[in-house]
Amino acid sequence: MIATSSSVGSSSVTAANKWYRKSVYYVDDVDGSVTEDSMKAFIRSLSVRLVSCYAVKPRRRRRRPVNSDDDDDDRSHRTAFRVGINADDKHLLLDERKWPAYVAICEWFFKTKKTED
């Protein structure tokens, strides 16, 4: 594949789309009432070029206080999201001043599939 970044002013041949690198992040510890649509709107309000946003099952368990009598799974009151963005907007997404306290963001990792022998 040949990719160039030059531009010729008199050419009638143009690219159909611009190429961009995508970065994927895991956004955790978000209140359970937050929907995909509201998360998308929030991320776009940060001037981040959003590629995708999906609600996912929280991966991490939180430790409960020692004296907690609550038998509920701590994950039931929070949600998490898999967020894909234009990699050039990473600094806008990761600006901790723009996010509510205690929301955690880290790079998305893919779990390895278990193969049976």
N, C-alpha and C positions, 0 to 999 in steps of 0.2 A: 504494500500500500504506500502510496506517495501522498504526503501531506505538506502543503506549503502555506506560508502565511503572507506571501506577497500579494499585493493588490495592483491590478492593472486597470487604469481608468478607462481605457477604450475597449475593453473586452466585453463581449456579450455573454460570456460564460461566467456564471456565479454559483456559489455553493447553495444547496437547498437549506442546509442547517449549519449553524456554528457548532463546533465540537467543544465539549467541556468535560472536565474530570468530575466525577461524582464522589462524594464522601458520604458515608453512612454512619449515623450515630444512634445510640440508645439513650433515651430520655426516661428517667425513672423517678419514682416517688412523686408522681403527679396525682392530685386528688381524683378519686374515682368518678366524679361527675364530669370531668373534662372529656369531651368527645374528639374524634378525629377532626371534624370540621373546625372546632374551636382551637385545637392545637395548630392546625394549618393556618388559620387566621392570625394567631399569635406569632408564629414564625415568620409569616409574610410581613407582619407589622414591624419586624426587626430589619426589614429590607433584605432578607435572605431569599435567594432564588430557590424555591422549594421544588424538588423533583418528585418526592413521594413521602407519604406519612401514613403509617399503619399502627393501629393499636395492637399491642402484643402482651402476652402474659408476663408479668414481672418475673425476672430471673433470680433476683436476690431476695433472700429472707432478711427481715430486720430482726434484731434482738429485742425481746420484750423486757420491760423492767422486771427485776427479780420478784417483786411483790405483786405482779400482775395475775389476776384471777381470770382474765379473759382467755377463753379457749379458742376464739376465732383465729383463723389464719390471718396473720398481719397483712398479707397481700390482698385481702378482699376489699380493703378500703382505699386502695390506690391502684393506679394503672401505669402503664409504660407504653412508649412509642418507639417504633423504628422509623427514623427520619433520614431521608436522602436529600442532599443539597448539592448545589454547585460548589465544588471544592474551593473556588476563589472566595466564597462567602463564609468560610470557616471562622474567621475572626469575628464576624457579626453574630453568628450563632453561639459561639463560646464566650461571649461577653457576660460574665457572671452578674454584672450590675443590672442586666436586663431581665433576669430570671428571678422568680420568687425564691425565698430562702429554702434550703433543703432539697430543691430539685437537683438531681444528679444527672450529668451528661457525660458519656464516655463513648469511645469509638465502638462501633458494632463489631462483634466477632461472630463468626459462623461456627456453630457446633459441628464437630466432625460426626459424620454418619457412621454408625456401627455396622460393620459388614460381618455377615455370618460365614464361617468357613465350611 
